[in-house]
């Protein structure tokens, strides 16, 4: 299994980081834009995103 990322400066756009800082609860509309029409899945946590830059270990769906 792939390792999930730990929050780092280079990971500030990753969904796991955004969840850790409470972005989802505060900015649901913005979060939906990141995941709507998701074409990539994270092999570490299973989250789905529209752009691979928002995942730690992306794989095309």
C-alpha distance matrix in Angstrom:
0.0 3.8 6.5 9.2 12.6 15.5 18.7 20.6 23.6 21.8 19.5 22.4 21.9 18.3 18.2 16.3 19.1 21.8 20.7 20.9 24.4 25.7 26.1 25.4 28.2 30.6 30.0 28.9 30.8 29.2 25.7 26.6 27.5 24.1 22.4 25.3 24.9 21.2 20.2 16.7 13.5 10.9 7.4 6.7 9.5 11.0 14.2 16.6 19.0 22.0 21.3 18.2 19.6 18.8 15.0 12.7 10.4 12.8 13.1 16.5 17.2
3.8 0.0 3.8 6.5 9.4 12.6 15.7 17.2 20.1 18.1 15.9 19.1 18.6 15.2 15.6 13.9 16.4 19.2 18.7 18.8 22.0 23.6 23.8 23.5 26.5 28.6 27.9 27.0 28.8 26.9 23.5 24.7 25.3 21.7 20.5 23.6 23.4 19.6 18.6 14.8 12.0 8.9 5.9 4.7 8.4 10.4 12.9 15.1 16.9 19.8 18.6 15.3 16.3 15.7 11.9 9.2 7.1 10.1 11.2 15.0 16.3
6.5 3.8 0.0 3.8 6.4 9.2 12.5 14.2 17.4 16.0 13.8 16.9 17.2 13.8 14.5 12.0 14.0 17.2 16.7 16.2 19.4 21.4 21.9 22.0 24.8 26.8 26.4 26.0 28.1 26.0 22.8 24.5 25.2 21.5 20.8 24.2 24.5 20.8 20.3 16.5 13.7 10.1 8.2 5.4 8.4 11.4 13.3 16.0 17.5 20.6 19.2 16.0 16.2 15.3 11.7 8.5 8.0 11.6 13.6 17.4 18.8
9.2 6.5 3.8 0.0 3.8 6.6 9.6 11.9 15.0 13.9 11.1 13.8 14.1 10.6 11.0 8.3 10.3 13.5 13.0 12.5 15.7 17.6 18.1 18.3 21.1 23.0 22.7 22.5 24.6 22.6 19.3 21.3 22.2 18.6 18.0 21.6 22.4 18.8 18.9 15.2 12.5 8.8 8.4 4.9 6.4 9.9 10.9 13.8 15.1 18.4 17.2 14.4 14.2 12.6 9.4 6.5 7.6 10.9 13.6 17.1 18.4
12.6 9.4 6.4 3.8 0.0 3.7 6.3 8.1 11.3 10.4 7.9 10.8 11.7 8.8 10.3 7.7 8.3 11.9 12.3 11.3 14.0 16.5 16.8 17.8 20.6 21.9 21.6 22.0 24.0 21.6 18.7 21.1 21.6 18.0 18.2 22.0 23.1 19.6 19.7 16.2 14.2 10.5 11.0 8.1 9.3 12.5 12.5 15.1 15.5 18.4 16.7 14.0 12.8 11.5 9.0 5.9 8.3 11.6 14.9 18.2 20.0
15.5 12.6 9.2 6.6 3.7 0.0 3.8 6.3 9.9 10.3 8.2 10.3 12.4 10.1 11.5 8.5 7.7 11.5 11.9 9.8 12.2 15.2 16.1 17.6 20.0 21.0 21.3 22.1 24.5 22.0 19.4 22.3 23.0 19.6 20.2 24.0 25.5 22.3 22.8 19.4 17.4 13.9 14.5 11.4 11.9 15.3 15.0 17.7 18.0 20.9 19.2 16.9 15.1 13.6 11.8 9.2 12.0 15.1 18.6 21.8 23.5
18.7 15.7 12.5 9.6 6.3 3.8 0.0 3.8 7.0 8.2 6.0 7.2 9.9 8.6 10.3 8.0 5.6 9.2 10.5 8.3 9.6 13.0 13.5 15.7 18.0 18.5 18.8 20.1 22.3 19.6 17.5 20.7 21.2 18.0 19.2 23.0 24.8 21.9 22.8 19.8 18.3 15.2 16.6 13.8 13.8 16.8 15.6 17.9 17.5 20.1 18.3 16.5 14.1 12.5 11.8 10.1 13.6 16.1 19.8 22.5 24.3
20.6 17.2 14.2 11.9 8.1 6.3 3.8 0.0 3.8 5.4 5.2 6.8 10.0 9.8 12.5 11.0 8.4 11.5 13.6 11.7 12.2 15.7 15.7 18.2 20.7 20.7 20.6 22.3 24.0 20.9 19.3 22.6 22.4 19.2 20.9 24.6 26.2 23.4 23.9 20.9 20.0 16.9 18.4 16.0 16.6 19.4 18.2 19.9 19.0 21.1 18.7 16.8 13.9 13.1 12.9 11.0 14.4 16.9 20.6 23.3 25.6
23.6 20.1 17.4 15.0 11.3 9.9 7.0 3.8 0.0 3.8 5.4 5.7 9.1 10.3 13.4 12.9 9.9 12.0 14.9 13.5 13.0 16.4 15.7 18.6 21.1 20.4 20.0 22.1 23.4 20.0 19.0 22.4 21.7 18.7 21.0 24.5 26.2 23.7 24.2 21.6 21.3 18.7 20.6 18.7 19.1 21.5 19.8 21.0 19.4 20.9 18.3 16.8 13.4 13.1 13.9 12.8 16.2 18.0 21.8 24.1 26.5
21.8 18.1 16.0 13.9 10.4 10.3 8.2 5.4 3.8 0.0 3.8 5.8 7.9 8.9 12.5 12.5 10.3 12.5 15.5 14.8 14.9 17.9 16.7 19.1 22.1 21.6 20.6 22.3 23.2 19.7 18.5 21.5 20.4 17.2 19.4 22.8 24.0 21.3 21.4 18.8 18.9 16.4 18.3 16.9 17.8 19.8 18.2 19.0 17.2 18.5 15.5 13.7 10.3 10.8 11.4 10.3 13.4 15.0 18.7 20.9 23.6
19.5 15.9 13.8 11.1 7.9 8.2 6.0 5.2 5.4 3.8 0.0 3.8 5.5 5.4 8.8 8.8 6.8 9.2 11.9 11.6 12.2 15.0 13.9 15.9 19.0 18.9 18.0 19.3 20.5 17.2 15.5 18.5 17.9 14.5 16.4 19.9 21.3 18.6 19.0 16.3 15.9 13.4 15.6 14.0 14.4 16.4 14.7 15.7 14.2 16.0 13.5 11.8 8.8 8.1 8.5 7.7 11.2 12.8 16.6 18.9 21.2
22.4 19.1 16.9 13.8 10.8 10.3 7.2 6.8 5.7 5.8 3.8 0.0 3.8 5.7 8.4 9.0 6.1 7.1 10.5 10.4 9.9 12.5 11.0 13.5 16.4 15.8 14.9 16.7 17.8 14.5 13.3 16.6 16.1 13.2 15.6 19.0 20.9 18.7 19.7 17.5 17.4 15.4 18.0 16.5 16.1 17.9 15.4 16.3 14.4 15.9 13.9 13.2 9.9 8.6 10.2 10.5 14.2 15.2 18.9 20.7 22.7
21.9 18.6 17.2 14.1 11.7 12.4 9.9 10.0 9.1 7.9 5.5 3.8 0.0 3.8 6.5 8.6 7.1 6.9 10.3 11.5 11.3 13.0 10.7 12.4 15.8 15.4 13.6 14.8 15.4 12.0 10.7 13.6 12.7 9.6 12.1 15.4 17.3 15.1 16.2 14.4 14.8 13.4 16.5 15.6 15.0 16.0 13.2 13.4 11.0 12.2 10.2 10.1 7.0 5.3 8.0 9.6 12.9 13.0 16.4 17.7 19.6
18.3 15.2 13.8 10.6 8.8 10.1 8.6 9.8 10.3 8.9 5.4 5.7 3.8 0.0 3.8 5.5 5.3 6.3 8.7 10.0 11.1 12.6 11.0 11.9 15.5 16.0 14.6 15.0 16.2 13.3 10.9 13.5 13.3 9.8 11.2 14.9 16.5 13.7 14.7 12.3 11.8 10.0 13.0 11.9 11.2 12.4 10.0 10.8 9.3 11.5 9.9 8.9 6.9 4.0 4.9 6.4 9.9 10.3 13.9 15.7 17.3
18.2 15.6 14.5 11.0 10.3 11.5 10.3 12.5 13.4 12.5 8.8 8.4 6.5 3.8 0.0 3.8 5.4 5.0 6.1 8.5 10.0 10.6 9.1 9.0 12.6 13.8 12.4 12.2 13.9 11.6 8.5 10.9 11.7 8.4 8.9 12.8 14.8 12.2 14.0 11.8 10.9 9.4 12.7 11.6 9.7 10.5 7.4 8.7 7.9 10.9 10.5 10.3 9.4 5.6 6.1 8.3 11.2 11.2 14.3 15.8 16.6
16.3 13.9 12.0 8.3 7.7 8.5 8.0 11.0 12.9 12.5 8.8 9.0 8.6 5.5 3.8 0.0 3.8 5.5 5.1 6.2 8.9 10.1 10.0 10.2 13.2 14.8 14.4 14.4 16.7 14.7 11.6 14.1 15.4 12.2 12.3 16.1 18.1 15.2 16.7 14.1 12.2 9.8 12.2 10.0 8.1 10.1 8.2 10.7 11.0 14.3 13.8 12.8 11.8 8.5 7.5 8.0 11.0 12.2 15.4 17.7 18.4
19.1 16.4 14.0 10.3 8.3 7.7 5.6 8.4 9.9 10.3 6.8 6.1 7.1 5.3 5.4 3.8 0.0 3.8 5.4 5.0 6.4 8.8 8.6 10.3 13.0 13.8 13.7 14.6 16.9 14.5 12.0 15.2 16.1 13.1 14.2 17.9 20.2 17.6 19.2 16.6 15.3 12.9 15.3 13.0 11.7 13.9 11.7 13.8 13.3 16.0 15.0 14.2 12.2 9.3 9.4 9.5 13.1 14.5 18.0 20.2 21.4
21.8 19.2 17.2 13.5 11.9 11.5 9.2 11.5 12.0 12.5 9.2 7.1 6.9 6.3 5.0 5.5 3.8 0.0 3.8 5.5 5.4 6.4 5.1 6.9 9.8 10.3 9.9 11.0 13.2 10.9 8.7 12.2 13.2 10.8 12.2 15.7 18.4 16.4 18.6 16.7 15.8 14.2 17.2 15.3 13.3 14.7 11.9 13.3 12.4 14.8 14.4 14.5 12.7 9.3 10.5 11.9 15.3 15.9 19.2 20.7 21.6
20.7 18.7 16.7 13.0 12.3 11.9 10.5 13.6 14.9 15.5 11.9 10.5 10.3 8.7 6.1 5.1 5.4 3.8 0.0 3.8 5.5 5.2 5.7 5.8 8.3 10.1 10.5 10.7 13.8 12.4 9.5 12.5 14.5 12.3 12.7 16.1 18.9 16.9 19.3 17.3 15.7 14.1 16.7 14.6 11.9 13.4 10.8 13.0 13.1 16.1 16.3 16.3 15.2 11.6 11.8 13.0 16.0 16.8 19.7 21.4 21.7
20.9 18.8 16.2 12.5 11.3 9.8 8.3 11.7 13.5 14.8 11.6 10.4 11.5 10.0 8.5 6.2 5.0 5.5 3.8 0.0 3.8 5.6 7.6 9.0 10.5 11.9 13.0 14.0 17.1 15.5 13.0 16.2 18.0 15.7 16.3 19.8 22.5 20.2 22.3 20.0 18.2 15.9 18.0 15.2 13.0 15.3 13.4 16.1 16.2 19.2 19.0 18.5 16.9 13.6 13.5 13.6 16.9 18.4 21.6 23.8 24.4
24.4 22.0 19.4 15.7 14.0 12.2 9.6 12.2 13.0 14.9 12.2 9.9 11.3 11.1 10.0 8.9 6.4 5.4 5.5 3.8 0.0 3.8 5.7 8.4 9.4 9.6 11.1 13.0 15.9 14.2 12.6 16.1 17.6 15.7 17.1 20.4 23.4 21.5 23.8 21.9 20.6 18.6 21.1 18.5 16.4 18.5 16.0 18.1 17.6 20.1 19.8 19.7 17.7 14.6 15.4 15.9 19.4 20.6 24.0 25.8 26.5
25.7 23.6 21.4 17.6 16.5 15.2 13.0 15.7 16.4 17.9 15.0 12.5 13.0 12.6 10.6 10.1 8.8 6.4 5.2 5.6 3.8 0.0 3.8 5.5 5.6 6.5 8.5 10.0 13.3 12.5 10.8 14.0 16.1 14.9 15.9 18.8 22.1 20.7 23.5 22.0 20.7 19.2 21.9 19.6 16.9 18.4 15.7 17.6 17.2 19.7 20.1 20.6 19.0 15.5 16.5 17.7 21.0 21.7 24.7 26.2 26.4
26.1 23.8 21.9 18.1 16.8 16.1 13.5 15.7 15.7 16.7 13.9 11.0 10.7 11.0 9.1 10.0 8.6 5.1 5.7 7.6 5.7 3.8 0.0 3.8 5.6 5.2 5.6 7.5 10.2 8.8 7.6 11.1 12.7 11.7 13.3 16.0 19.4 18.3 21.1 20.0 19.3 18.3 21.4 19.7 17.1 18.1 14.9 15.9 14.9 16.8 17.3 18.3 16.6 13.3 15.0 16.8 20.1 20.2 23.2 24.3 24.6
25.4 23.5 22.0 18.3 17.8 17.6 15.7 18.2 18.6 19.1 15.9 13.5 12.4 11.9 9.0 10.2 10.3 6.9 5.8 9.0 8.4 5.5 3.8 0.0 3.8 5.6 5.3 5.1 8.5 8.2 6.0 8.7 11.2 10.6 11.2 13.7 17.2 16.3 19.4 18.6 17.8 17.3 20.4 19.0 16.0 16.3 13.0 14.0 13.5 15.6 16.8 18.1 17.2 13.5 15.0 17.2 20.0 19.7 22.2 23.0 22.8
28.2 26.5 24.8 21.1 20.6 20.0 18.0 20.7 21.1 22.1 19.0 16.4 15.8 15.5 12.6 13.2 13.0 9.8 8.3 10.5 9.4 5.6 5.6 3.8 0.0 3.8 5.8 5.9 9.6 10.4 9.1 11.2 14.0 14.1 14.5 16.5 20.1 19.6 22.9 22.2 21.2 20.7 23.7 22.0 18.8 19.2 16.2 17.3 17.1 19.1 20.5 21.9 20.9 17.3 18.6 20.7 23.5 23.4 25.9 26.7 26.2
30.6 28.6 26.8 23.0 21.9 21.0 18.5 20.7 20.4 21.6 18.9 15.8 15.4 16.0 13.8 14.8 13.8 10.3 10.1 11.9 9.6 6.5 5.2 5.6 3.8 0.0 3.8 6.2 9.0 9.2 9.3 11.9 13.9 14.3 15.7 17.5 21.2 20.9 24.2 23.6 23.1 22.6 25.8 24.3 21.3 21.8 18.5 19.3 18.3 19.8 20.9 22.5 21.1 17.7 19.7 21.8 24.9 24.8 27.4 28.1 28.0
30.0 27.9 26.4 22.7 21.6 21.3 18.8 20.6 20.0 20.6 18.0 14.9 13.6 14.6 12.4 14.4 13.7 9.9 10.5 13.0 11.1 8.5 5.6 5.3 5.8 3.8 0.0 3.8 5.6 5.4 6.2 8.7 10.3 11.1 12.8 14.3 18.0 18.0 21.3 21.1 21.2 21.1 24.6 23.5 20.7 20.7 17.2 17.2 15.7 16.7 17.9 20.0 18.7 15.5 18.0 20.6 23.5 22.8 25.3 25.6 25.5
28.9 27.0 26.0 22.5 22.0 22.1 20.1 22.3 22.1 22.3 19.3 16.7 14.8 15.0 12.2 14.4 14.6 11.0 10.7 14.0 13.0 10.0 7.5 5.1 5.9 6.2 3.8 0.0 3.8 5.5 5.0 6.1 8.8 10.0 10.6 11.7 15.5 15.7 19.3 19.4 19.3 19.8 23.2 22.5 19.4 18.9 15.3 15.1 14.1 15.2 17.1 19.3 18.7 15.4 17.5 20.4 22.9 21.9 23.9 23.9 23.3
30.8 28.8 28.1 24.6 24.0 24.5 22.3 24.0 23.4 23.2 20.5 17.8 15.4 16.2 13.9 16.7 16.9 13.2 13.8 17.1 15.9 13.3 10.2 8.5 9.6 9.0 5.6 3.8 0.0 3.8 5.5 5.2 6.6 9.1 10.3 10.4 14.1 15.1 18.6 19.4 20.0 21.0 24.6 24.4 21.6 20.6 16.9 15.8 14.1 14.2 16.3 19.1 18.7 15.8 18.4 21.7 24.0 22.4 24.3 23.7 23.1
29.2 26.9 26.0 22.6 21.6 22.0 19.6 20.9 20.0 19.7 17.2 14.5 12.0 13.3 11.6 14.7 14.5 10.9 12.4 15.5 14.2 12.5 8.8 8.2 10.4 9.2 5.4 5.5 3.8 0.0 3.8 5.4 5.3 6.8 9.2 10.2 13.7 14.1 17.2 17.7 18.6 19.2 22.9 22.6 20.3 19.6 15.8 14.7 12.4 12.4 13.7 16.4 15.5 12.8 15.8 19.0 21.5 20.1 22.3 21.9 22.0
25.7 23.5 22.8 19.3 18.7 19.4 17.5 19.3 19.0 18.5 15.5 13.3 10.7 10.9 8.5 11.6 12.0 8.7 9.5 13.0 12.6 10.8 7.6 6.0 9.1 9.3 6.2 5.0 5.5 3.8 0.0 3.8 5.3 5.2 6.6 8.7 12.2 11.8 15.1 15.1 15.4 15.9 19.5 19.1 16.6 15.9 12.1 11.4 9.6 10.6 12.2 14.4 13.8 10.7 13.1 16.2 18.6 17.3 19.5 19.5 19.3
26.6 24.7 24.5 21.3 21.1 22.3 20.7 22.6 22.4 21.5 18.5 16.6 13.6 13.5 10.9 14.1 15.2 12.2 12.5 16.2 16.1 14.0 11.1 8.7 11.2 11.9 8.7 6.1 5.2 5.4 3.8 0.0 3.8 5.4 5.3 5.7 9.4 10.0 13.6 14.4 15.1 16.4 20.0 20.2 17.6 16.1 12.4 10.9 9.3 9.7 12.3 15.0 15.3 12.4 14.5 18.0 19.8 17.9 19.4 18.8 18.0
27.5 25.3 25.2 22.2 21.6 23.0 21.2 22.4 21.7 20.4 17.9 16.1 12.7 13.3 11.7 15.4 16.1 13.2 14.5 18.0 17.6 16.1 12.7 11.2 14.0 13.9 10.3 8.8 6.6 5.3 5.3 3.8 0.0 3.8 5.6 5.5 8.6 9.5 12.6 13.8 15.3 16.9 20.6 21.2 19.1 17.6 13.9 11.7 9.0 8.0 10.2 13.5 13.6 11.4 14.2 17.9 19.6 17.4 18.9 17.9 17.6
24.1 21.7 21.5 18.6 18.0 19.6 18.0 19.2 18.7 17.2 14.5 13.2 9.6 9.8 8.4 12.2 13.1 10.8 12.3 15.7 15.7 14.9 11.7 10.6 14.1 14.3 11.1 10.0 9.1 6.8 5.2 5.4 3.8 0.0 3.8 6.1 8.6 7.9 10.6 11.0 12.3 13.4 17.2 17.7 15.9 14.6 11.0 9.0 5.9 5.7 7.2 10.0 10.1 7.7 10.4 14.1 15.9 13.8 15.7 15.1 15.4
22.4 20.5 20.8 18.0 18.2 20.2 19.2 20.9 21.0 19.4 16.4 15.6 12.1 11.2 8.9 12.3 14.2 12.2 12.7 16.3 17.1 15.9 13.3 11.2 14.5 15.7 12.8 10.6 10.3 9.2 6.6 5.3 5.6 3.8 0.0 3.8 6.3 5.2 8.7 9.2 10.0 11.8 15.4 16.3 14.1 12.2 8.7 6.2 4.2 5.1 8.0 10.4 11.6 9.0 10.5 14.2 15.3 13.0 14.2 13.5 12.9
25.3 23.6 24.2 21.6 22.0 24.0 23.0 24.6 24.5 22.8 19.9 19.0 15.4 14.9 12.8 16.1 17.9 15.7 16.1 19.8 20.4 18.8 16.0 13.7 16.5 17.5 14.3 11.7 10.4 10.2 8.7 5.7 5.5 6.1 3.8 0.0 3.8 5.4 8.9 10.8 12.3 14.8 18.2 19.5 17.4 14.9 11.7 8.7 7.1 6.2 9.8 12.8 14.4 12.3 14.0 17.7 18.5 15.7 16.2 14.7 13.5
24.9 23.4 24.5 22.4 23.1 25.5 24.8 26.2 26.2 24.0 21.3 20.9 17.3 16.5 14.8 18.1 20.2 18.4 18.9 22.5 23.4 22.1 19.4 17.2 20.1 21.2 18.0 15.5 14.1 13.7 12.2 9.4 8.6 8.6 6.3 3.8 0.0 3.8 6.4 9.3 11.5 14.6 17.7 19.7 18.1 15.2 12.6 9.0 7.6 5.7 9.4 12.2 14.6 13.3 14.5 18.2 18.2 14.9 14.6 12.3 10.9
21.2 19.6 20.8 18.8 19.6 22.3 21.9 23.4 23.7 21.3 18.6 18.7 15.1 13.7 12.2 15.2 17.6 16.4 16.9 20.2 21.5 20.7 18.3 16.3 19.6 20.9 18.0 15.7 15.1 14.1 11.8 10.0 9.5 7.9 5.2 5.4 3.8 0.0 3.8 5.7 7.7 10.9 14.0 16.0 14.6 11.8 9.4 5.6 4.4 3.8 7.2 9.2 11.9 10.6 11.1 14.6 14.4 11.3 11.1 9.3 8.2
20.2 18.6 20.3 18.9 19.7 22.8 22.8 23.9 24.2 21.4 19.0 19.7 16.2 14.7 14.0 16.7 19.2 18.6 19.3 22.3 23.8 23.5 21.1 19.4 22.9 24.2 21.3 19.3 18.6 17.2 15.1 13.6 12.6 10.6 8.7 8.9 6.4 3.8 0.0 3.8 7.0 10.4 13.0 15.7 15.2 12.4 10.8 7.2 6.3 5.2 6.9 8.0 11.5 11.2 11.2 14.3 13.3 9.6 8.5 6.0 5.4
16.7 14.8 16.5 15.2 16.2 19.4 19.8 20.9 21.6 18.8 16.3 17.5 14.4 12.3 11.8 14.1 16.6 16.7 17.3 20.0 21.9 22.0 20.0 18.6 22.2 23.6 21.1 19.4 19.4 17.7 15.1 14.4 13.8 11.0 9.2 10.8 9.3 5.7 3.8 0.0 3.8 6.8 9.4 12.0 11.9 9.5 8.4 5.6 5.4 6.3 6.6 5.9 9.5 9.1 8.1 10.8 9.5 5.9 5.4 4.5 5.2
13.5 12.0 13.7 12.5 14.2 17.4 18.3 20.0 21.3 18.9 15.9 17.4 14.8 11.8 10.9 12.2 15.3 15.8 15.7 18.2 20.6 20.7 19.3 17.8 21.2 23.1 21.2 19.3 20.0 18.6 15.4 15.1 15.3 12.3 10.0 12.3 11.5 7.7 7.0 3.8 0.0 3.8 6.3 8.8 8.4 5.9 5.7 4.4 6.5 9.0 9.5 8.0 11.0 9.8 7.5 9.5 8.0 5.6 5.4 6.5 6.4
10.9 8.9 10.1 8.8 10.5 13.9 15.2 16.9 18.7 16.4 13.4 15.4 13.4 10.0 9.4 9.8 12.9 14.2 14.1 15.9 18.6 19.2 18.3 17.3 20.7 22.6 21.1 19.8 21.0 19.2 15.9 16.4 16.9 13.4 11.8 14.8 14.6 10.9 10.4 6.8 3.8 0.0 3.8 5.3 5.7 4.9 5.4 6.4 8.2 11.2 10.8 8.4 10.4 9.0 5.6 6.3 5.1 4.5 6.2 8.9 9.8
7.4 5.9 8.2 8.4 11.0 14.5 16.6 18.4 20.6 18.3 15.6 18.0 16.5 13.0 12.7 12.2 15.3 17.2 16.7 18.0 21.1 21.9 21.4 20.4 23.7 25.8 24.6 23.2 24.6 22.9 19.5 20.0 20.6 17.2 15.4 18.2 17.7 14.0 13.0 9.4 6.3 3.8 0.0 3.8 6.0 5.8 8.2 9.7 11.8 14.7 14.1 11.3 13.4 12.4 8.8 8.0 5.4 6.2 6.7 10.0 10.8
6.7 4.7 5.4 4.9 8.1 11.4 13.8 16.0 18.7 16.9 14.0 16.5 15.6 11.9 11.6 10.0 13.0 15.3 14.6 15.2 18.5 19.6 19.7 19.0 22.0 24.3 23.5 22.5 24.4 22.6 19.1 20.2 21.2 17.7 16.3 19.5 19.7 16.0 15.7 12.0 8.8 5.3 3.8 0.0 3.8 6.1 8.3 11.0 13.1 16.4 15.7 13.0 14.1 12.6 8.8 7.1 6.1 8.4 10.1 13.5 14.3
9.5 8.4 8.4 6.4 9.3 11.9 13.8 16.6 19.1 17.8 14.4 16.1 15.0 11.2 9.7 8.1 11.7 13.3 11.9 13.0 16.4 16.9 17.1 16.0 18.8 21.3 20.7 19.4 21.6 20.3 16.6 17.6 19.1 15.9 14.1 17.4 18.1 14.6 15.2 11.9 8.4 5.7 6.0 3.8 0.0 3.8 5.7 9.1 11.7 15.3 15.4 13.4 14.5 12.1 8.9 8.5 8.6 9.9 11.6 14.4 14.4
11.0 10.4 11.4 9.9 12.5 15.3 16.8 19.4 21.5 19.8 16.4 17.9 16.0 12.4 10.5 10.1 13.9 14.7 13.4 15.3 18.5 18.4 18.1 16.3 19.2 21.8 20.7 18.9 20.6 19.6 15.9 16.1 17.6 14.6 12.2 14.9 15.2 11.8 12.4 9.5 5.9 4.9 5.8 6.1 3.8 0.0 3.8 6.5 9.8 13.3 14.1 12.6 14.5 12.2 9.4 10.2 9.5 9.3 10.0 12.1 11.3
14.2 12.9 13.3 10.9 12.5 15.0 15.6 18.2 19.8 18.2 14.7 15.4 13.2 10.0 7.4 8.2 11.7 11.9 10.8 13.4 16.0 15.7 14.9 13.0 16.2 18.5 17.2 15.3 16.9 15.8 12.1 12.4 13.9 11.0 8.7 11.7 12.6 9.4 10.8 8.4 5.7 5.4 8.2 8.3 5.7 3.8 0.0 3.8 6.7 10.4 11.5 10.8 12.4 9.5 7.6 9.6 10.0 9.3 10.7 12.1 11.5
16.6 15.1 16.0 13.8 15.1 17.7 17.9 19.9 21.0 19.0 15.7 16.3 13.4 10.8 8.7 10.7 13.8 13.3 13.0 16.1 18.1 17.6 15.9 14.0 17.3 19.3 17.2 15.1 15.8 14.7 11.4 10.9 11.7 9.0 6.2 8.7 9.0 5.6 7.2 5.6 4.4 6.4 9.7 11.0 9.1 6.5 3.8 0.0 3.8 7.1 8.9 9.0 11.3 8.9 7.9 10.9 10.9 8.8 9.5 9.8 9.0
19.0 16.9 17.5 15.1 15.5 18.0 17.5 19.0 19.4 17.2 14.2 14.4 11.0 9.3 7.9 11.0 13.3 12.4 13.1 16.2 17.6 17.2 14.9 13.5 17.1 18.3 15.7 14.1 14.1 12.4 9.6 9.3 9.0 5.9 4.2 7.1 7.6 4.4 6.3 5.4 6.5 8.2 11.8 13.1 11.7 9.8 6.7 3.8 0.0 3.8 5.5 6.7 8.6 6.4 7.1 10.8 11.4 8.8 10.1 9.9 10.0
22.0 19.8 20.6 18.4 18.4 20.9 20.1 21.1 20.9 18.5 16.0 15.9 12.2 11.5 10.9 14.3 16.0 14.8 16.1 19.2 20.1 19.7 16.8 15.6 19.1 19.8 16.7 15.2 14.2 12.4 10.6 9.7 8.0 5.7 5.1 6.2 5.7 3.8 5.2 6.3 9.0 11.2 14.7 16.4 15.3 13.3 10.4 7.1 3.8 0.0 3.8 6.8 8.9 8.0 9.6 13.3 13.7 10.6 11.4 10.0 10.3
21.3 18.6 19.2 17.2 16.7 19.2 18.3 18.7 18.3 15.5 13.5 13.9 10.2 9.9 10.5 13.8 15.0 14.4 16.3 19.0 19.8 20.1 17.3 16.8 20.5 20.9 17.9 17.1 16.3 13.7 12.2 12.3 10.2 7.2 8.0 9.8 9.4 7.2 6.9 6.6 9.5 10.8 14.1 15.7 15.4 14.1 11.5 8.9 5.5 3.8 0.0 3.8 5.4 5.9 7.9 11.3 11.8 8.9 10.3 9.6 11.2
18.2 15.3 16.0 14.4 14.0 16.9 16.5 16.8 16.8 13.7 11.8 13.2 10.1 8.9 10.3 12.8 14.2 14.5 16.3 18.5 19.7 20.6 18.3 18.1 21.9 22.5 20.0 19.3 19.1 16.4 14.4 15.0 13.5 10.0 10.4 12.8 12.2 9.2 8.0 5.9 8.0 8.4 11.3 13.0 13.4 12.6 10.8 9.0 6.7 6.8 3.8 0.0 3.8 5.3 5.6 8.2 8.3 5.5 7.6 8.0 10.6
19.6 16.3 16.2 14.2 12.8 15.1 14.1 13.9 13.4 10.3 8.8 9.9 7.0 6.9 9.4 11.8 12.2 12.7 15.2 16.9 17.7 19.0 16.6 17.2 20.9 21.1 18.7 18.7 18.7 15.5 13.8 15.3 13.6 10.1 11.6 14.4 14.6 11.9 11.5 9.5 11.0 10.4 13.4 14.1 14.5 14.5 12.4 11.3 8.6 8.9 5.4 3.8 0.0 3.8 5.6 7.8 9.3 7.9 10.9 11.8 14.4
18.8 15.7 15.3 12.6 11.5 13.6 12.5 13.1 13.1 10.8 8.1 8.6 5.3 4.0 5.6 8.5 9.3 9.3 11.6 13.6 14.6 15.5 13.3 13.5 17.3 17.7 15.5 15.4 15.8 12.8 10.7 12.4 11.4 7.7 9.0 12.3 13.3 10.6 11.2 9.1 9.8 9.0 12.4 12.6 12.1 12.2 9.5 8.9 6.4 8.0 5.9 5.3 3.8 0.0 3.8 7.0 9.3 8.3 11.4 12.5 14.3
15.0 11.9 11.7 9.4 9.0 11.8 11.8 12.9 13.9 11.4 8.5 10.2 8.0 4.9 6.1 7.5 9.4 10.5 11.8 13.5 15.4 16.5 15.0 15.0 18.6 19.7 18.0 17.5 18.4 15.8 13.1 14.5 14.2 10.4 10.5 14.0 14.5 11.1 11.2 8.1 7.5 5.6 8.8 8.8 8.9 9.4 7.6 7.9 7.1 9.6 7.9 5.6 5.6 3.8 0.0 3.8 5.7 5.4 8.9 11.0 12.8
12.7 9.2 8.5 6.5 5.9 9.2 10.1 11.0 12.8 10.3 7.7 10.5 9.6 6.4 8.3 8.0 9.5 11.9 13.0 13.6 15.9 17.7 16.8 17.2 20.7 21.8 20.6 20.4 21.7 19.0 16.2 18.0 17.9 14.1 14.2 17.7 18.2 14.6 14.3 10.8 9.5 6.3 8.0 7.1 8.5 10.2 9.6 10.9 10.8 13.3 11.3 8.2 7.8 7.0 3.8 0.0 3.8 6.1 9.7 12.7 14.9
10.4 7.1 8.0 7.6 8.3 12.0 13.6 14.4 16.2 13.4 11.2 14.2 12.9 9.9 11.2 11.0 13.1 15.3 16.0 16.9 19.4 21.0 20.1 20.0 23.5 24.9 23.5 22.9 24.0 21.5 18.6 19.8 19.6 15.9 15.3 18.5 18.2 14.4 13.3 9.5 8.0 5.1 5.4 6.1 8.6 9.5 10.0 10.9 11.4 13.7 11.8 8.3 9.3 9.3 5.7 3.8 0.0 3.8 6.8 10.3 12.6
12.8 10.1 11.6 10.9 11.6 15.1 16.1 16.9 18.0 15.0 12.8 15.2 13.0 10.3 11.2 12.2 14.5 15.9 16.8 18.4 20.6 21.7 20.2 19.7 23.4 24.8 22.8 21.9 22.4 20.1 17.3 17.9 17.4 13.8 13.0 15.7 14.9 11.3 9.6 5.9 5.6 4.5 6.2 8.4 9.9 9.3 9.3 8.8 8.8 10.6 8.9 5.5 7.9 8.3 5.4 6.1 3.8 0.0 3.8 6.7 9.2
13.1 11.2 13.6 13.6 14.9 18.6 19.8 20.6 21.8 18.7 16.6 18.9 16.4 13.9 14.3 15.4 18.0 19.2 19.7 21.6 24.0 24.7 23.2 22.2 25.9 27.4 25.3 23.9 24.3 22.3 19.5 19.4 18.9 15.7 14.2 16.2 14.6 11.1 8.5 5.4 5.4 6.2 6.7 10.1 11.6 10.0 10.7 9.5 10.1 11.4 10.3 7.6 10.9 11.4 8.9 9.7 6.8 3.8 0.0 3.8 6.4
16.5 15.0 17.4 17.1 18.2 21.8 22.5 23.3 24.1 20.9 18.9 20.7 17.7 15.7 15.8 17.7 20.2 20.7 21.4 23.8 25.8 26.2 24.3 23.0 26.7 28.1 25.6 23.9 23.7 21.9 19.5 18.8 17.9 15.1 13.5 14.7 12.3 9.3 6.0 4.5 6.5 8.9 10.0 13.5 14.4 12.1 12.1 9.8 9.9 10.0 9.6 8.0 11.8 12.5 11.0 12.7 10.3 6.7 3.8 0.0 3.8
17.2 16.3 18.8 18.4 20.0 23.5 24.3 25.6 26.5 23.6 21.2 22.7 19.6 17.3 16.6 18.4 21.4 21.6 21.7 24.4 26.5 26.4 24.6 22.8 26.2 28.0 25.5 23.3 23.1 22.0 19.3 18.0 17.6 15.4 12.9 13.5 10.9 8.2 5.4 5.2 6.4 9.8 10.8 14.3 14.4 11.3 11.5 9.0 10.0 10.3 11.2 10.6 14.4 14.3 12.8 14.9 12.6 9.2 6.4 3.8 0.0
